């Protein structure tokens, strides 16, 4: 029988807690939770319902399905999320009995802490929704590579940047040049 809190649907929780709730108190450390496949958000909601503080770093990616492209949020580390625990104070074994959780990552009989610098780095790169944005310095005229979408790996020249993270790129495709407007997150400097 599970000691988990009552069932909570993942959409009933908010992701706007990133910076404020990720600071550690005395005796608290970050630990890694392995979830069931594709149950990261679900597990996070259930842990929050039990008043655990969590962090689920995510990325946005473009997915093609049935000839359609859509942008989705996906976990940065599939099947894993992070939770703050004080092993002397918290009932940490309740994490293993939580809906959607496979196990708390342990070394022997005790949970293995995650180095704090890992979480600090990820949270510094995350926006208020927990989406990690790996910022790169893009400059006008720079040669860039498209990372996502139907033209992934295409090389082009950066033509225009705007304040909303959208960029205009002149792509070199099949001997011609095609203008495309994409998200800055979908570009990387070409090497």
C-alpha positions in Angstrom: 0.0 0.0 0.0 1.3 3.4 -0.9 1.8 6.3 1.6 1.4 8.8 -1.3 -1.0 11.7 -1.0 -4.4 11.6 -2.9 -4.3 11.5 -6.6 -3.6 14.9 -8.3 -3.7 15.5 -12.0 -0.5 17.1 -13.4 -2.2 20.2 -14.9 -3.4 21.2 -11.4 0.0 22.4 -10.5 2.0 25.5 -11.5 5.6 25.6 -12.9 6.1 29.2 -11.8 8.1 28.3 -8.7 11.6 27.8 -10.3 13.9 30.3 -8.8 12.2 31.0 -5.4 11.6 27.4 -4.3 14.9 25.9 -5.5 17.0 27.4 -2.6 18.1 24.9 -0.1 17.6 25.2 3.7 19.8 23.8 6.4 20.3 20.0 6.0 18.5 20.0 2.6 20.0 18.4 -0.5 18.9 17.7 -4.1 18.1 14.1 -5.0 17.3 12.4 -8.3 14.0 10.6 -8.8 13.5 8.1 -11.6 10.0 8.1 -13.0 8.0 5.7 -15.1 8.4 6.2 -18.9 6.8 9.5 -20.0 5.5 10.2 -16.4 7.9 13.0 -15.4 5.2 15.8 -15.1 2.8 13.4 -13.6 5.3 12.3 -10.9 6.2 15.9 -10.2 2.6 16.8 -9.6 2.2 13.9 -7.2 5.3 14.9 -5.3 4.2 18.5 -5.0 0.8 17.3 -3.7 2.9 15.7 -0.8 4.6 19.1 -0.3 7.9 18.1 -1.8 9.8 20.8 -3.7 10.7 19.6 -7.2 12.5 20.7 -10.3 11.8 19.2 -13.7 14.1 20.8 -16.3 12.5 20.8 -19.7 13.4 21.7 -23.3 11.2 22.8 -26.2 11.5 20.8 -29.4 9.8 20.6 -32.7 8.1 17.3 -33.4 6.9 16.1 -36.8 3.9 13.8 -36.8 1.5 13.1 -39.7 3.2 15.8 -41.8 2.6 18.4 -39.2 5.1 20.2 -37.1 4.4 21.3 -33.5 6.5 22.5 -30.7 6.3 20.5 -27.5 7.9 20.6 -24.1 10.0 17.6 -23.2 12.1 16.7 -20.2 15.8 17.5 -20.4 16.5 14.2 -18.7 13.8 11.7 -19.8 12.5 9.6 -16.9 14.2 11.9 -14.2 13.4 14.8 -12.1 14.9 16.3 -8.9 13.5 16.7 -5.4 14.7 18.5 -2.3 15.0 16.4 0.8 16.4 16.5 4.3 16.9 12.8 5.1 16.7 13.5 8.9 13.4 15.4 8.6 11.5 14.2 5.5 9.7 10.9 5.0 11.9 10.2 1.9 10.7 6.6 1.5 7.2 8.1 0.6 8.8 9.3 -2.7 9.1 5.6 -3.8 5.4 5.1 -3.2 4.3 8.1 -5.3 2.2 7.6 -8.4 4.4 7.7 -11.5 7.7 7.2 -9.6 9.9 4.2 -10.2 12.4 4.9 -7.5 14.6 7.4 -5.7 18.1 7.0 -7.0 20.1 5.5 -4.1 23.6 4.3 -3.2 23.2 1.3 -0.9 20.2 2.0 1.3 20.3 5.8 1.2 19.4 8.3 -1.5 22.4 9.6 -3.4 22.6 13.5 -3.4 23.0 15.4 -6.7 25.8 18.0 -6.7 24.3 21.4 -6.0 26.1 23.0 -8.9 24.2 20.9 -11.4 20.8 22.2 -10.2 22.2 25.8 -9.8 23.4 25.7 -13.4 20.1 24.3 -14.8 17.9 26.6 -12.8 20.0 29.6 -13.9 19.3 28.6 -17.5 15.6 27.9 -16.9 12.7 30.4 -17.4 9.7 30.7 -15.1 8.1 27.6 -16.7 11.1 25.4 -16.1 12.2 25.4 -19.8 16.0 25.4 -20.0 17.3 27.7 -22.6 20.9 27.2 -23.6 21.8 30.7 -24.7 24.2 31.2 -27.4 25.6 34.4 -28.7 24.2 34.9 -32.1 25.3 37.8 -34.3 24.0 39.2 -37.6 25.8 37.7 -40.6 26.9 34.6 -38.6 26.9 31.2 -40.2 24.3 29.0 -38.3 23.0 25.5 -38.4 19.2 24.8 -38.0 18.7 22.2 -35.2 15.0 21.3 -35.4 12.2 21.0 -37.9 12.0 19.7 -41.5 15.2 21.6 -42.5 17.3 20.4 -39.6 21.1 20.5 -40.2 20.6 23.1 -43.0 23.3 25.8 -43.0 22.6 29.5 -43.5 23.4 33.1 -42.6 21.7 34.9 -39.8 19.8 37.9 -41.3 17.7 39.4 -38.5 17.1 39.0 -34.7 14.1 40.3 -32.8 13.3 40.8 -29.1 10.9 37.8 -29.0 13.6 35.2 -29.8 12.6 34.9 -33.5 15.3 35.1 -36.1 15.4 35.3 -39.9 17.9 33.0 -41.6 18.9 32.8 -45.2 19.4 29.0 -45.7 21.5 27.4 -48.4 19.4 24.6 -49.8 19.7 22.7 -53.1 21.9 25.4 -54.7 19.5 28.2 -53.8 18.9 30.5 -50.8 15.6 30.3 -48.9 14.5 32.7 -46.1 13.1 31.1 -43.0 11.9 32.5 -39.7 12.6 30.3 -36.7 13.2 30.5 -33.0 16.7 31.5 -31.8 16.6 28.3 -29.7 16.5 26.2 -32.9 19.9 27.6 -34.1 23.5 26.9 -33.2 26.6 28.5 -34.6 27.9 26.4 -37.5 31.4 25.1 -37.0 
